[in-house]
């Protein structure tokens, strides 16, 4: 996932065994055969290695900047200004949409019945509690002013996501707006992060903003941002961890570039000794990535997959960096210099973060009045193995986690909206979070409506976006395998870690909305494909115009598609015939 056509190992111009006179390896016959599909061998030619290790961000077009009266902001200052102004504008748009009428529907929709109440219990008791069966009605009728139970409840997800939801409830009350506030905020910030991540990996503010705008108008991400489910919190921490690793990659490559020798022409050249031996020192962004990955795992267990995937990804990036700098054996160099720091910065940090997230449960009493299973070690587990060595809270927590594992891996209860992961990528079976049929003249249903209206909140990805993303995944696979594009590999890693593990649990009760965790990576893949459609900056004017027109039409169609489905994303009452016209597939009903 680390090698690209423009980020490969430079070598001295002298010939070596196994290389052609131009400096490249003699391709084998099967590699020569792959060229018909677009395969490109690594470019081992000369040039300034710094431009391949740390390519600069493009400056704004001088003529456009001067025409806008901002000529003094050209160059690095202009690039920084545009690099923030564009993403912030996209984020503002996303935030306005997500916070608009956030308290509607004024109801406990879908799994809010678990997480909104669990969050309130965690904030006030330190552990989840059992609520009475009529709690939802009482909460809505009394705006959340109801007594909080003391009896512990059995829950199957770690606490961080519920703590985050509880922050909004603390600020704005135990009501629909309060328990949806933080997911809307994090969903908005995800758009900003995707804009900035896209800008950094593509070295294009346009493509970065395009990726963020696509996420802003994705129906699944939008609905999840307006619902207090754990998956929206999970998405935030996963994207944050990925963004931290991307920044860390750039910082590490800048250190390598700065250490390389410069020839008489001012060009940095590869140096095997430096590339093999240089220690990259303190890497705070990688530590922050480990923290974010740990928070992801402490929100939902599938975040653990991202801990492992991103740990491997950052090591492979280090291999690619040392290869470009001229390392003779980049894998061995990384093994000696980078592997242990990479491991310590991610996996142990994530584990400690996960354990700390249970602090409220750990500090609760073990006399039966604390968290669920908190007293297991001193009751049913008394005298069990390792009781003489491990503290009671550790053994109780381990037992709890084991029980949760059994529950999560053996959940086979049929559900109306369960779906197979094969259908997720094409919007096969969305999940209805809320549905009502108000009569004409009530709850927003127009008075002149013939019959009843339909009012629904449907967790459905914007169809044209997700269907186009199918082609974007194929394009990314081609770019990664045949063009050795590290960006495509990184995006595919984010998609695979959130998607492929569910194929192991096809018999389990699982839902389409789990796919929201890799929706940001789908948007990055689609932005990458749109960038290829537009064409490289050096392409001819006709090519660029035609490409930009084609890409623009697709983006406008996706935006129109989101607007068309807006009523069933927001629970807006529409005539039943209008609702029915939006059910494009029978499986959406």
C-alpha positions as CSV (number, residue, x, y, z in Angstrom):
1,X,0.0,0.0,0.0
2,X,3.0,2.3,0.2
3,X,4.5,2.3,-3.3
4,X,3.5,4.7,-6.0
5,X,4.8,5.5,-9.5
6,X,6.0,8.9,-8.2
7,X,7.1,7.6,-4.7
8,X,9.6,4.9,-5.3
9,X,13.2,4.2,-4.5
10,X,15.6,6.5,-6.4
11,X,19.0,5.0,-7.2
12,X,22.3,6.3,-8.4
13,X,22.6,6.4,-12.2
14,X,25.3,3.8,-12.3
15,X,24.0,0.5,-13.5
16,X,23.5,-2.4,-11.1
17,X,22.9,-6.1,-11.7
18,X,19.3,-6.7,-12.7
19,X,18.7,-3.1,-13.9
20,X,18.6,-1.6,-17.3
21,X,20.9,1.3,-18.3
22,X,18.2,3.8,-17.5
23,X,18.2,2.8,-13.9
24,X,15.0,0.7,-13.8
25,X,14.7,-3.0,-13.1
26,X,14.3,-5.3,-16.1
27,X,10.6,-6.2,-15.8
28,X,9.8,-9.9,-15.8
29,X,7.6,-11.2,-18.6
30,X,4.5,-11.3,-16.5
31,X,5.0,-7.7,-15.4
32,X,5.5,-6.7,-19.1
33,X,2.2,-8.4,-19.8
34,X,0.5,-6.3,-17.1
35,X,1.4,-3.1,-18.9
36,X,-1.5,-3.6,-21.2
37,X,-3.7,-3.0,-18.2
38,X,-1.9,0.1,-17.2
39,X,0.8,-1.3,-14.9
40,X,3.7,1.1,-14.5
41,X,7.1,0.0,-12.9
42,X,8.6,2.1,-10.3
43,X,10.4,5.2,-11.6
44,X,13.9,4.9,-10.2
45,X,15.2,7.9,-12.1
46,X,16.9,11.0,-10.8
47,X,15.5,14.3,-9.7
48,X,15.0,15.9,-6.4
49,X,14.0,13.2,-3.9
50,X,12.3,15.8,-1.7
51,X,9.6,16.4,-4.3
52,X,8.7,12.7,-4.0
53,X,9.1,12.3,-0.3
54,X,7.2,15.5,0.6
55,X,5.5,17.0,-2.5
56,X,4.4,20.6,-1.9
57,X,0.8,21.8,-2.0
58,X,-0.1,23.6,-5.2
59,X,-0.4,27.4,-4.9
60,X,-3.5,29.2,-6.0
61,X,-3.6,30.3,-9.7
62,X,-2.0,33.7,-9.7
63,X,-4.3,35.3,-12.2
64,X,-7.5,34.2,-10.4
65,X,-6.1,35.4,-7.1
66,X,-5.1,38.8,-8.5
67,X,-8.5,39.2,-10.1
68,X,-10.1,38.7,-6.7
69,X,-7.8,41.3,-5.2
70,X,-5.9,38.8,-3.2
71,X,-2.6,38.9,-5.0
72,X,-0.6,39.1,-1.8
73,X,-1.9,35.7,-0.8
74,X,-0.3,33.7,-3.7
75,X,2.2,31.1,-3.0
76,X,2.4,29.3,0.4
77,X,0.1,31.8,2.2
78,X,-2.6,31.4,-0.5
79,X,-2.4,27.7,-0.4
80,X,-2.9,27.7,3.3
81,X,-5.8,30.2,3.1
82,X,-7.6,28.2,0.4
83,X,-6.8,24.9,2.2
84,X,-8.8,26.1,5.2
85,X,-11.4,28.4,3.6
86,X,-12.7,25.7,1.2
87,X,-13.1,22.9,3.8
88,X,-14.7,25.3,6.3
89,X,-17.3,26.4,3.8
90,X,-18.2,22.8,3.0
91,X,-18.3,22.0,6.7
92,X,-20.6,25.0,7.3
93,X,-23.0,23.6,4.7
94,X,-22.9,20.2,6.3
95,X,-23.5,21.6,9.8
96,X,-26.5,23.6,8.7
97,X,-28.1,20.6,7.2
98,X,-27.3,18.3,10.2
99,X,-28.5,20.8,12.9
100,X,-31.6,21.9,11.0
101,X,-34.7,20.8,13.0
102,X,-32.5,18.3,14.8
103,X,-35.1,17.6,17.5
104,X,-37.5,16.2,14.9
105,X,-39.0,13.7,15.1
106,X,-39.7,14.3,18.7
107,X,-39.5,10.6,19.5
108,X,-37.2,7.9,20.6
109,X,-36.3,6.4,17.2
110,X,-34.9,3.0,16.5
111,X,-31.9,2.1,18.8
112,X,-32.0,5.5,20.5
113,X,-34.1,3.6,23.0
114,X,-30.9,2.0,24.2
115,X,-28.1,4.5,23.7
116,X,-29.8,7.7,24.8
117,X,-30.9,6.2,28.1
118,X,-27.6,4.3,28.6
119,X,-25.8,7.6,28.1
120,X,-27.9,9.4,30.7
121,X,-27.3,6.5,33.2
122,X,-23.5,6.5,32.6
123,X,-23.3,10.2,33.1
124,X,-25.1,10.1,36.4
125,X,-24.3,6.6,37.8
126,X,-21.1,5.6,36.1
127,X,-22.7,2.5,34.6
128,X,-25.8,1.7,32.5
129,X,-29.1,1.2,34.4
130,X,-32.4,-0.7,33.8
131,X,-35.2,1.7,32.8
132,X,-38.9,0.9,33.2
133,X,-40.8,-0.2,30.1
134,X,-42.7,3.1,29.8
135,X,-39.5,5.2,30.2
136,X,-39.6,6.5,26.6
137,X,-43.1,8.0,27.0
138,X,-42.2,9.5,30.4
139,X,-39.0,11.0,29.0
140,X,-40.8,12.7,26.1
141,X,-43.7,13.8,28.2
142,X,-41.6,15.3,31.0
143,X,-38.6,16.5,28.9
144,X,-36.4,14.0,30.6
145,X,-37.1,15.0,34.2
146,X,-37.7,11.5,35.5
147,X,-35.9,9.6,38.3
148,X,-32.8,7.6,37.3
149,X,-32.9,3.9,38.3
150,X,-30.1,2.3,40.3
151,X,-30.2,-1.3,39.1
152,X,-27.4,-2.1,36.6
153,X,-28.3,-3.1,33.0
154,X,-26.5,-5.7,30.8
155,X,-25.1,-3.9,27.7
156,X,-23.1,-5.2,24.9
157,X,-21.1,-2.2,23.8
158,X,-18.2,-0.3,25.5
159,X,-19.0,3.0,27.1
160,X,-17.2,5.8,25.1
161,X,-19.9,6.4,22.5
162,X,-22.5,6.6,25.3
163,X,-20.4,9.1,27.2
164,X,-20.1,11.2,24.1
165,X,-23.9,11.2,23.6
166,X,-24.3,12.0,27.3
167,X,-22.3,15.2,26.9
168,X,-25.0,16.6,24.6
169,X,-27.7,15.5,27.1
170,X,-25.8,17.3,29.9
171,X,-25.6,20.5,27.9
172,X,-29.1,20.5,26.3
173,X,-31.2,18.2,28.4
174,X,-32.5,14.6,28.3
175,X,-34.5,15.2,25.1
176,X,-34.2,14.4,21.4
177,X,-32.1,17.5,20.6
178,X,-29.9,16.8,23.6
179,X,-29.1,13.2,22.8
180,X,-28.6,13.9,19.0
181,X,-26.4,17.0,19.5
182,X,-23.1,15.3,19.8
183,X,-23.6,12.9,16.9
184,X,-24.6,15.9,14.7
185,X,-21.5,17.8,15.9
186,X,-19.2,14.8,15.2
187,X,-20.8,14.1,11.9
188,X,-20.2,17.7,10.9
189,X,-16.5,17.6,12.1
190,X,-16.1,14.4,10.0
191,X,-16.9,16.4,6.9
192,X,-14.1,18.9,7.9
193,X,-11.6,16.1,8.5
194,X,-12.4,14.3,5.2
195,X,-11.9,17.7,3.4
196,X,-8.5,18.1,5.0
197,X,-7.5,14.5,4.6
198,X,-8.4,14.5,1.0
199,X,-6.5,17.7,0.4
200,X,-3.4,16.3,2.0
201,X,-3.4,12.9,0.3
202,X,-4.4,14.2,-3.1
203,X,-2.4,17.5,-2.8
204,X,-5.5,19.2,-4.1
205,X,-7.9,21.5,-2.2
206,X,-10.5,20.9,-4.9
207,X,-10.5,17.1,-4.5
208,X,-10.4,17.4,-0.7
209,X,-13.4,19.7,-0.6
210,X,-15.2,17.4,-3.1
211,X,-14.7,14.4,-0.9
212,X,-16.0,16.3,2.1
213,X,-19.0,17.6,0.1
214,X,-19.8,14.0,-1.0
215,X,-19.9,12.9,2.6
216,X,-22.0,15.9,3.5
217,X,-24.7,14.8,1.0
218,X,-24.5,11.1,1.7
219,X,-27.9,10.0,3.1
220,X,-26.5,7.3,5.4
221,X,-23.9,9.6,7.0
222,X,-26.5,12.3,7.2
223,X,-29.2,10.2,8.9
224,X,-26.6,8.7,11.3
225,X,-25.4,12.2,12.2
226,X,-29.0,13.0,13.3
227,X,-29.5,9.9,15.3
228,X,-27.9,9.0,18.7
229,X,-26.4,5.7,17.7
230,X,-22.9,4.6,18.5
231,X,-21.9,4.3,14.9
232,X,-21.6,8.0,14.3
233,X,-19.2,8.3,17.2
234,X,-17.2,5.3,15.8
235,X,-16.9,7.0,12.4
236,X,-15.5,10.2,14.0
237,X,-12.7,8.4,15.9
238,X,-11.9,6.2,12.9
239,X,-11.5,9.1,10.5
240,X,-9.6,11.1,13.2
241,X,-7.1,8.2,13.6
242,X,-6.7,7.9,9.8
243,X,-6.1,11.6,9.5
244,X,-3.5,11.6,12.3
245,X,-1.6,8.8,10.5
246,X,-1.7,10.8,7.2
247,X,-0.2,13.8,9.0
248,X,2.4,11.6,10.7
249,X,3.3,10.1,7.3
250,X,4.0,13.6,5.9
251,X,6.0,14.7,8.9
252,X,8.2,11.5,8.8
253,X,8.9,11.9,5.2
254,X,9.8,15.6,5.7
255,X,12.3,14.5,8.3
256,X,13.8,12.0,5.9
257,X,13.9,14.6,3.1
258,X,15.6,17.2,5.3
259,X,18.3,14.7,6.3
260,X,19.3,13.7,2.7
261,X,22.4,15.2,1.1
262,X,22.1,17.9,-1.6
263,X,24.3,17.9,-4.7
264,X,25.9,20.9,-6.4
265,X,22.7,21.7,-8.2
266,X,20.7,22.0,-5.0
267,X,18.9,18.7,-5.6
268,X,18.4,16.2,-2.8
269,X,19.7,12.7,-3.6
270,X,19.0,9.3,-2.1
271,X,21.4,8.1,0.5
272,X,21.4,4.5,1.6
273,X,23.1,5.1,4.9
274,X,20.8,7.9,6.0
275,X,17.7,6.0,4.8
276,X,18.7,2.9,6.6
277,X,19.9,4.4,9.9
278,X,18.0,7.6,10.5
279,X,15.7,7.5,13.5
280,X,12.6,9.6,13.0
281,X,12.3,10.5,16.7
282,X,9.2,11.7,18.5
283,X,6.0,11.2,16.5
284,X,3.1,12.7,18.4
285,X,0.7,12.4,15.6
286,X,1.0,8.6,15.6
287,X,0.4,8.6,19.4
288,X,-2.7,10.6,18.8
289,X,-3.8,8.1,16.2
290,X,-3.4,5.3,18.7
291,X,-5.5,7.3,21.2
292,X,-8.3,7.9,18.6
293,X,-8.2,4.2,17.5
294,X,-8.5,3.2,21.1
295,X,-11.5,5.4,21.5
296,X,-13.0,3.9,18.4
297,X,-12.6,0.4,19.9
298,X,-14.1,1.7,23.1
299,X,-17.1,2.8,21.2
300,X,-17.9,-0.4,19.3
301,X,-15.8,-3.5,19.1
302,X,-15.4,-3.4,15.3
303,X,-13.1,-0.4,16.0
304,X,-10.5,-3.0,17.0
305,X,-10.1,-4.0,13.4
306,X,-9.1,-0.4,12.6
307,X,-6.5,-0.5,15.4
308,X,-4.8,-3.5,13.7
309,X,-5.3,-2.2,10.1
310,X,-3.9,1.2,10.8
311,X,-1.0,-0.2,12.7
312,X,0.0,-2.2,9.7
313,X,-0.7,0.7,7.4
314,X,1.7,3.1,9.2
315,X,4.5,0.5,9.1
316,X,4.1,0.0,5.4
317,X,4.2,3.7,4.9
318,X,7.5,3.8,6.7
319,X,8.8,1.1,4.4
320,X,7.8,3.2,1.4
321,X,9.4,6.3,2.9
322,X,12.7,4.6,3.5
323,X,12.6,3.0,0.0
324,X,12.2,6.4,-1.6
325,X,15.1,7.8,0.5
326,X,17.3,5.1,-0.9
327,X,17.3,2.3,1.7
328,X,19.0,-0.9,0.5
329,X,16.6,-3.1,2.5
330,X,13.7,-0.9,3.6
331,X,11.8,-3.7,5.3
332,X,14.9,-4.5,7.5
333,X,15.4,-0.8,8.2
334,X,11.9,-0.4,9.4
335,X,12.1,-3.6,11.4
336,X,15.2,-2.1,13.2
337,X,14.2,1.5,13.5
338,X,10.4,1.9,13.2
339,X,8.5,-1.3,14.1
340,X,8.7,-1.1,17.8
341,X,7.9,2.6,18.1
342,X,5.0,2.1,15.7
343,X,3.6,-0.8,17.8
344,X,4.0,1.1,21.1
345,X,2.4,4.2,19.6
346,X,-0.7,2.4,18.5
347,X,-1.6,-0.9,20.0
348,X,-0.7,-0.4,23.7
349,X,-2.0,3.2,23.6
350,X,-5.3,1.8,22.2
351,X,-5.5,-0.9,24.9
352,X,-4.9,1.5,27.7
353,X,-7.5,3.9,26.3
354,X,-10.0,1.1,26.1
355,X,-9.4,0.1,29.8
356,X,-9.6,3.7,31.0
357,X,-13.0,4.1,29.2
358,X,-14.4,1.5,31.7
359,X,-13.3,3.6,34.7
360,X,-16.8,4.5,35.8
361,X,-17.7,0.8,35.9
362,X,-14.4,-0.2,37.6
363,X,-14.9,2.4,40.4
364,X,-18.5,1.3,41.0
365,X,-19.1,-0.9,44.1
366,X,-18.6,-4.7,43.9
367,X,-21.3,-5.4,46.5
368,X,-24.1,-5.8,43.9
369,X,-25.0,-2.1,43.7
370,X,-22.4,-1.3,41.0
371,X,-22.2,-2.0,37.3
372,X,-23.4,-5.2,35.8
373,X,-21.1,-8.2,36.6
374,X,-19.0,-5.8,38.7
375,X,-19.3,-8.2,41.7
376,X,-18.7,-11.4,39.6
377,X,-15.1,-11.9,40.9
378,X,-16.3,-11.8,44.5
379,X,-19.3,-14.0,44.0
380,X,-19.6,-16.6,41.1
381,X,-16.0,-16.1,40.1
382,X,-14.5,-16.4,43.6
383,X,-11.7,-18.8,43.7
384,X,-11.4,-19.2,40.0
385,X,-8.1,-19.4,38.1
386,X,-5.7,-16.4,38.5
387,X,-7.7,-15.0,41.4
388,X,-4.6,-14.8,43.4
389,X,-2.8,-12.7,40.8
390,X,-5.3,-10.4,39.1
391,X,-7.4,-7.8,40.8
392,X,-11.1,-8.4,41.2
393,X,-12.1,-5.6,38.9
394,X,-9.9,-7.1,36.1
395,X,-11.4,-10.6,36.4
396,X,-14.9,-9.2,36.5
397,X,-14.3,-7.1,33.5
398,X,-12.7,-10.0,31.6
399,X,-15.8,-12.1,32.4
400,X,-18.1,-9.3,31.3
401,X,-16.2,-8.9,28.0
402,X,-16.3,-12.7,27.4
403,X,-20.1,-12.7,27.9
404,X,-20.4,-9.8,25.5
405,X,-18.3,-11.6,22.9
406,X,-20.5,-14.6,23.1
407,X,-23.6,-12.4,22.7
408,X,-22.2,-10.5,19.7
409,X,-21.0,-13.5,17.8
410,X,-24.1,-15.6,18.4
411,X,-26.8,-13.0,17.8
412,X,-29.2,-14.7,15.3
413,X,-32.6,-13.3,16.3
414,X,-34.5,-12.4,13.1
415,X,-35.1,-8.8,12.4
416,X,-37.2,-7.1,9.8
417,X,-34.3,-4.9,8.6
418,X,-31.4,-7.2,8.9
419,X,-29.3,-7.6,5.8
420,X,-26.4,-9.4,4.3
421,X,-23.2,-7.4,3.8
422,X,-23.2,-8.3,0.1
423,X,-26.1,-5.9,-0.3
424,X,-24.7,-3.0,1.6
425,X,-22.5,-1.5,-1.1
426,X,-25.6,-1.2,-3.4
427,X,-28.1,0.1,-0.9
428,X,-29.9,-3.2,-0.9
429,X,-31.7,-3.1,2.4
430,X,-31.8,0.2,4.3
431,X,-33.1,0.5,7.8
432,X,-36.3,2.4,8.7
433,X,-35.7,4.3,12.0
434,X,-39.1,6.0,12.2
435,X,-42.4,5.8,10.3
436,X,-45.8,7.5,10.9
437,X,-48.8,8.0,8.7
438,X,-50.3,11.3,9.8
439,X,-53.7,12.3,8.3
440,X,-54.1,15.4,6.2
441,X,-53.7,18.7,8.1
442,X,-51.6,17.2,11.0
443,X,-47.9,16.8,11.8
444,X,-46.9,18.7,8.7
445,X,-49.1,16.7,6.3
446,X,-50.6,19.3,3.8
447,X,-54.3,19.8,4.4
448,X,-55.2,19.3,0.7
449,X,-53.6,15.8,0.7
450,X,-55.8,13.1,-0.6
451,X,-55.5,10.4,2.1
452,X,-52.7,10.1,4.5
453,X,-49.0,11.2,4.4
454,X,-45.9,9.2,5.1
455,X,-43.3,10.4,7.5
456,X,-40.2,8.3,7.6
457,X,-36.5,8.5,8.7
458,X,-34.8,6.0,6.4
459,X,-31.1,5.1,6.9
460,X,-30.3,5.0,3.1
461,X,-27.1,6.0,1.5
462,X,-27.6,8.5,-1.4
463,X,-28.2,5.9,-4.1
464,X,-26.2,7.5,-7.0
465,X,-23.3,8.2,-4.6
466,X,-23.1,4.6,-3.5
467,X,-23.6,3.1,-6.9
468,X,-20.9,5.4,-8.3
469,X,-18.7,4.4,-5.4
470,X,-18.8,0.8,-6.6
471,X,-16.9,1.9,-9.7
472,X,-14.7,4.0,-7.6
473,X,-13.6,1.0,-5.6
474,X,-12.7,-0.9,-8.8
475,X,-10.8,2.2,-9.9
476,X,-8.9,2.4,-6.6
477,X,-8.0,-1.3,-6.9
478,X,-6.6,-0.7,-10.3
479,X,-4.7,2.4,-9.1
480,X,-3.3,0.5,-6.2
481,X,-2.3,-2.7,-8.0
482,X,-1.3,-1.5,-11.4
483,X,-0.1,2.1,-10.6
484,X,1.2,1.4,-7.1
485,X,-0.7,4.4,-5.8
486,X,-0.4,4.6,-2.0
487,X,-3.4,6.8,-1.8
488,X,-5.6,4.2,-3.3
489,X,-4.1,1.6,-1.0
490,X,-4.8,3.7,2.1
491,X,-8.4,4.3,1.0
492,X,-9.0,0.7,0.3
493,X,-7.6,-0.2,3.8
494,X,-10.2,2.0,5.3
495,X,-13.0,0.4,3.3
496,X,-11.8,-3.2,3.9
497,X,-11.4,-2.8,7.6
498,X,-14.9,-1.6,8.0
499,X,-16.5,-3.9,5.4
500,X,-14.8,-7.2,5.0
501,X,-15.0,-8.5,8.6
502,X,-18.8,-8.6,8.4
503,X,-18.6,-11.3,5.7
504,X,-17.4,-13.7,8.5
505,X,-20.7,-13.1,10.3
506,X,-23.2,-13.4,7.4
507,X,-25.5,-15.6,9.6
508,X,-25.5,-13.1,12.4
509,X,-28.2,-10.4,12.8
510,X,-26.4,-7.4,11.1
511,X,-27.7,-4.2,9.6
512,X,-26.8,-1.9,6.6
513,X,-26.1,1.1,8.8
514,X,-22.9,-0.6,10.0
515,X,-21.5,0.4,6.6
516,X,-21.5,4.1,7.7
517,X,-18.0,3.5,9.2
518,X,-16.4,3.2,5.8
519,X,-18.6,5.8,4.0
520,X,-15.9,8.5,4.4
521,X,-13.5,6.3,2.6
522,X,-16.0,5.6,-0.2
523,X,-16.2,9.4,-0.6
524,X,-12.4,9.7,-0.8
525,X,-12.4,6.9,-3.4
526,X,-15.1,8.6,-5.5
527,X,-13.2,12.0,-5.3
528,X,-10.1,10.2,-6.5
529,X,-12.0,8.8,-9.4
530,X,-13.5,12.2,-10.2
531,X,-10.0,13.7,-10.2
532,X,-8.9,11.1,-12.8
533,X,-12.0,12.0,-14.9
534,X,-11.1,15.7,-14.7
535,X,-7.5,14.9,-15.8
536,X,-4.1,15.8,-14.6
537,X,-3.1,19.5,-14.5
538,X,-0.8,19.0,-17.5
539,X,-3.5,17.6,-19.7
540,X,-4.7,19.4,-22.7
541,X,-7.4,22.1,-22.3
542,X,-10.0,20.1,-24.3
543,X,-9.3,17.0,-22.1
544,X,-9.7,19.0,-18.9
545,X,-12.9,20.8,-20.0
546,X,-14.6,17.6,-21.1
547,X,-13.4,15.8,-17.9
548,X,-14.6,18.6,-15.7
549,X,-18.0,18.7,-17.4
550,X,-18.4,14.9,-16.9
551,X,-17.3,15.0,-13.3
552,X,-19.5,18.0,-12.6
553,X,-22.6,16.3,-14.0
554,X,-22.0,13.3,-11.8
555,X,-21.6,15.5,-8.7
556,X,-24.7,17.5,-9.5
557,X,-26.7,14.3,-10.0
558,X,-25.6,13.1,-6.6
559,X,-26.5,16.4,-5.0
560,X,-29.9,16.3,-6.7
561,X,-30.4,12.7,-5.5
562,X,-29.7,13.7,-1.9
563,X,-32.2,16.6,-2.2
564,X,-34.8,14.3,-3.7
565,X,-34.6,11.9,-0.8
566,X,-34.4,14.7,1.8
567,X,-37.9,14.1,3.1
568,X,-37.3,10.5,4.0
569,X,-33.9,11.4,5.6
570,X,-35.5,14.0,7.9
571,X,-38.9,12.6,8.7
572,X,-40.7,15.3,6.7
573,X,-44.4,14.5,6.0
574,X,-45.1,14.0,2.3
575,X,-48.1,12.5,0.4
576,X,-48.0,8.7,0.4
577,X,-47.7,8.8,-3.4
578,X,-44.6,10.9,-3.1
579,X,-43.1,8.6,-0.5
580,X,-43.9,5.6,-2.7
581,X,-42.1,7.2,-5.7
582,X,-39.0,7.3,-3.6
583,X,-39.0,3.6,-2.9
584,X,-36.9,2.7,-6.0
585,X,-36.4,-0.9,-4.9
586,X,-38.9,-3.2,-3.3
587,X,-36.3,-4.1,-0.6
588,X,-36.5,-0.5,0.7
589,X,-40.0,-0.9,2.0
